[in-house]
């Protein structure tokens, strides 16, 4: 039972982070997690 709960927590966490990254990328933001104003992604836009 504990293994199932841990697996579900990991799967839900992974899905949440993927959704968050996809949402950022779709809005045109950088999704690297540590961007600054000198980011190469921001320079190309």
SEFI-819545 format. One record per residue: x, y, z of N, C-alpha, C, O, CB in turn; residue number from 1. Coordinates in nm, 4 decimals, padded with zeros to 6 digits, m for minus. Glycine has a CB too. Layout:
SEFI-819545
n_east;n_north;n_up;ca_east;ca_north;ca_up;c_east;c_north;c_up;o_east;o_north;o_up;cb_east;cb_north;cb_up;num
X;Y;Z;X;Y;Z;X;Y;Z;X;Y;Z;X;Y;Z;NUM
...
***
This chain:
SEFI-819545
n_east;n_north;n_up;ca_east;ca_north;ca_up;c_east;c_north;c_up;o_east;o_north;o_up;cb_east;cb_north;cb_up;num
00.0819;m00.1199;00.0000;00.0000;00.0000;00.0000;00.0865;00.1266;00.0000;00.0568;00.2229;m00.0708;m00.0933;m00.0004;00.1209;1
00.1930;00.1255;00.0794;00.2817;00.2416;00.0863;00.3499;00.2644;m00.0482;00.3684;00.3786;m00.0901;00.3871;00.2228;00.1972;2
00.3870;00.1565;m00.1153;00.4529;00.1699;m00.2458;00.3613;00.2377;m00.3468;00.4068;00.3183;m00.4280;00.4963;00.0325;m00.2985;3
00.2338;00.2057;m00.3418;00.1367;00.2651;m00.4335;00.1232;00.4144;m00.4068;00.1172;00.4940;m00.5006;m00.0002;00.1958;m00.4202;4
00.1184;00.4525;m00.2809;00.1056;00.5934;m00.2453;00.2290;00.6715;m00.2894;00.2171;00.7807;m00.3448;00.0839;00.6091;m00.0941;5
00.3476;00.6156;m00.2648;00.4711;00.6817;m00.3057;00.4768;00.6948;m00.4575;00.5151;00.7997;m00.5092;00.5936;00.6042;m00.2541;6
00.4396;00.5910;m00.5281;00.4385;00.5944;m00.6747;00.3413;00.6986;m00.7259;00.3728;00.7716;m00.8199;00.4025;00.4572;m00.7315;7
00.2243;00.7067;m00.6662;00.1268;00.8078;m00.7068;00.1782;00.9491;m00.6803;00.1596;01.0383;m00.7631;m00.0054;00.7860;m00.6334;8
00.2420;00.9697;m00.5670;00.2985;01.1016;m00.5369;00.4051;01.1412;m00.6378;00.4097;01.2560;m00.6820;00.3574;01.1033;m00.3963;9
00.4902;01.0474;m00.6740;00.5941;01.0754;m00.7731;00.5317;01.1054;m00.9095;00.5730;01.1993;m00.9775;00.6916;00.9565;m00.7840;10
00.4336;01.0267;m00.9488;00.3689;01.0470;m01.0787;00.2953;01.1801;m01.0840;00.3014;01.2501;m01.1850;00.2717;00.9329;m01.1083;11
00.2265;01.2156;m00.9772;00.1537;01.3422;m00.9735;00.2507;01.4597;m00.9762;00.2265;01.5595;m01.0440;00.0644;01.3498;m00.8485;12
00.3605;01.4473;m00.9025;00.4617;01.5532;m00.9026;00.5224;01.5707;m01.0414;00.5397;01.6833;m01.0880;00.5720;01.5221;m00.8006;13
00.5542;01.4611;m01.1065;00.6116;01.4682;m01.2411;00.5140;01.5322;m01.3392;00.5537;01.6150;m01.4212;00.6510;01.3282;m01.2900;14
00.3884;01.4948;m01.3312;00.2867;01.5521;m01.4198;00.2716;01.7022;m01.3947;00.2568;01.7799;m01.4890;00.1512;01.4808;m01.3997;15
00.2754;01.7422;m01.2695;00.2635;01.8839;m01.2354;00.3798;01.9645;m01.2930;00.3586;02.0701;m01.3527;00.2575;01.9017;m01.0832;16
00.5024;01.9153;m01.2753;00.6178;01.9877;m01.3265;00.6196;01.9903;m01.4789;00.6583;02.0912;m01.5380;00.7459;01.9256;m01.2741;17
00.5790;01.8826;m01.5428;00.5698;01.8831;m01.6891;00.4666;01.9842;m01.7373;00.4914;02.0584;m01.8323;00.5344;01.7434;m01.7410;18
00.3517;01.9869;m01.6723;00.2458;02.0820;m01.7088;00.2958;02.2251;m01.6918;00.2728;02.3100;m01.7779;00.1188;02.0588;m01.6227;19
00.3639;02.2514;m01.5811;00.4144;02.3854;m01.5543;00.5163;02.4267;m01.6597;00.5131;02.5403;m01.7071;00.4768;02.3921;m01.4148;20
00.6062;02.3369;m01.6969;00.7077;02.3687;m01.7982;00.6452;02.3881;m01.9357;00.6846;02.4786;m02.0093;00.8131;02.2582;m01.8043;21
00.5492;02.3049;m01.9707;00.4820;02.3188;m02.1005;00.4052;02.4502;m02.1065;00.4044;02.5173;m02.2097;00.3864;02.1998;m02.1257;22
00.3417;02.4867;m01.9978;00.2663;02.6120;m01.9928;00.3596;02.7317;m02.0095;00.3267;02.8264;m02.0809;00.1887;02.6230;m01.8601;23
00.4763;02.7280;m01.9439;00.5734;02.8368;m01.9580;00.6252;02.8454;m02.1002;00.6353;02.9542;m02.1569;00.6901;02.8178;m01.8611;24
00.6580;02.7304;m02.1581;00.7125;02.7280;m02.2938;00.6079;02.7778;m02.3939;00.6426;02.8479;m02.4890;00.7591;02.5854;m02.3312;25
00.4819;02.7431;m02.3740;00.3762;02.7859;m02.4652;00.3529;02.9360;m02.4577;00.3140;02.9981;m02.5567;00.2472;02.7120;m02.4344;26
00.3765;02.9946;m02.3406;00.3557;03.1388;m02.3266;00.4772;03.2183;m02.3748;00.4741;03.3414;m02.3753;00.3252;03.1736;m02.1809;27
00.5834;03.1494;m02.4150;00.7014;03.2160;m02.4671;00.8076;03.2412;m02.3627;00.9107;03.3015;m02.3927;00.6629;03.3442;m02.5293;28
00.7847;03.1967;m02.2418;00.8840;03.2141;m02.1361;00.9892;03.1049;m02.1447;00.9671;02.9991;m02.2036;00.8171;03.2133;m01.9976;29
01.1019;03.1324;m02.0858;01.2073;03.0328;m02.0783;01.1713;02.9331;m01.9689;01.1225;02.9734;m01.8634;01.3457;03.0989;m02.0510;30
01.1941;02.8046;m01.9915;01.1574;02.7040;m01.8923;01.2797;02.6360;m01.8314;01.2701;02.5245;m01.7801;01.0668;02.5999;m01.9552;31
01.3950;02.7036;m01.8372;01.5159;02.6400;m01.7849;01.5229;02.6462;m01.6330;01.5956;02.5676;m01.5722;01.6390;02.7055;m01.8442;32
01.4500;02.7367;m01.5704;01.4448;02.7423;m01.4259;01.5438;02.8368;m01.3615;01.5334;02.8634;m01.2417;01.4659;02.6091;m01.3726;33
01.6389;02.8881;m01.4364;01.7379;02.9787;m01.3784;01.7769;03.0893;m01.4761;01.8936;03.1279;m01.4839;01.8620;02.9007;m01.3360;34
01.6805;03.1391;m01.5489;01.7073;03.2392;m01.6514;01.7382;03.3760;m01.5925;01.6873;03.4138;m01.4870;01.5896;03.2497;m01.7448;35
01.8212;03.4471;m01.6623;01.8496;03.5858;m01.6282;01.8199;03.6704;m01.7511;01.7771;03.6183;m01.8541;01.9980;03.6045;m01.5803;36
01.8420;03.7977;m01.7406;01.8159;03.8862;m01.8539;01.9127;03.8608;m01.9692;01.8858;03.9004;m02.0826;01.8250;04.0318;m01.8100;37
02.0245;03.7952;m01.9410;02.1216;03.7665;m02.0461;02.1022;03.6286;m02.1079;02.1932;03.5764;m02.1723;02.2614;03.7781;m01.9912;38
01.9870;03.5700;m02.0892;01.9570;03.4368;m02.1412;01.9565;03.4384;m02.2939;01.9057;03.5324;m02.3551;01.8212;03.3868;m02.0876;39
02.0124;03.3356;m02.3545;02.0166;03.3282;m02.4994;01.8778;03.3120;m02.5601;01.8549;03.3551;m02.6732;02.1051;03.2140;m02.5424;40
01.7859;03.2515;m02.4883;01.6494;03.2354;m02.5378;01.5815;03.3719;m02.5462;01.5103;03.4006;m02.6423;01.5683;03.1396;m02.4465;41
01.6035;03.4538;m02.4474;01.5435;03.5876;m02.4471;01.6077;03.6795;m02.5491;01.5425;03.7709;m02.5995;01.5542;03.6494;m02.3097;42
01.7346;03.6569;m02.5803;01.8036;03.7425;m02.6780;01.7496;03.7176;m02.8184;01.7490;03.8088;m02.9011;01.9563;03.7174;m02.6746;43
01.7041;03.5954;m02.8466;01.6583;03.5637;m02.9816;01.5173;03.6159;m03.0086;01.4720;03.6164;m03.1230;01.6624;03.4138;m03.0036;44
01.4493;03.6589;m02.9054;01.3118;03.7080;m02.9259;01.3071;03.8553;m02.9464;01.1993;03.9116;m02.9649;01.2245;03.6721;m02.8099;45
***
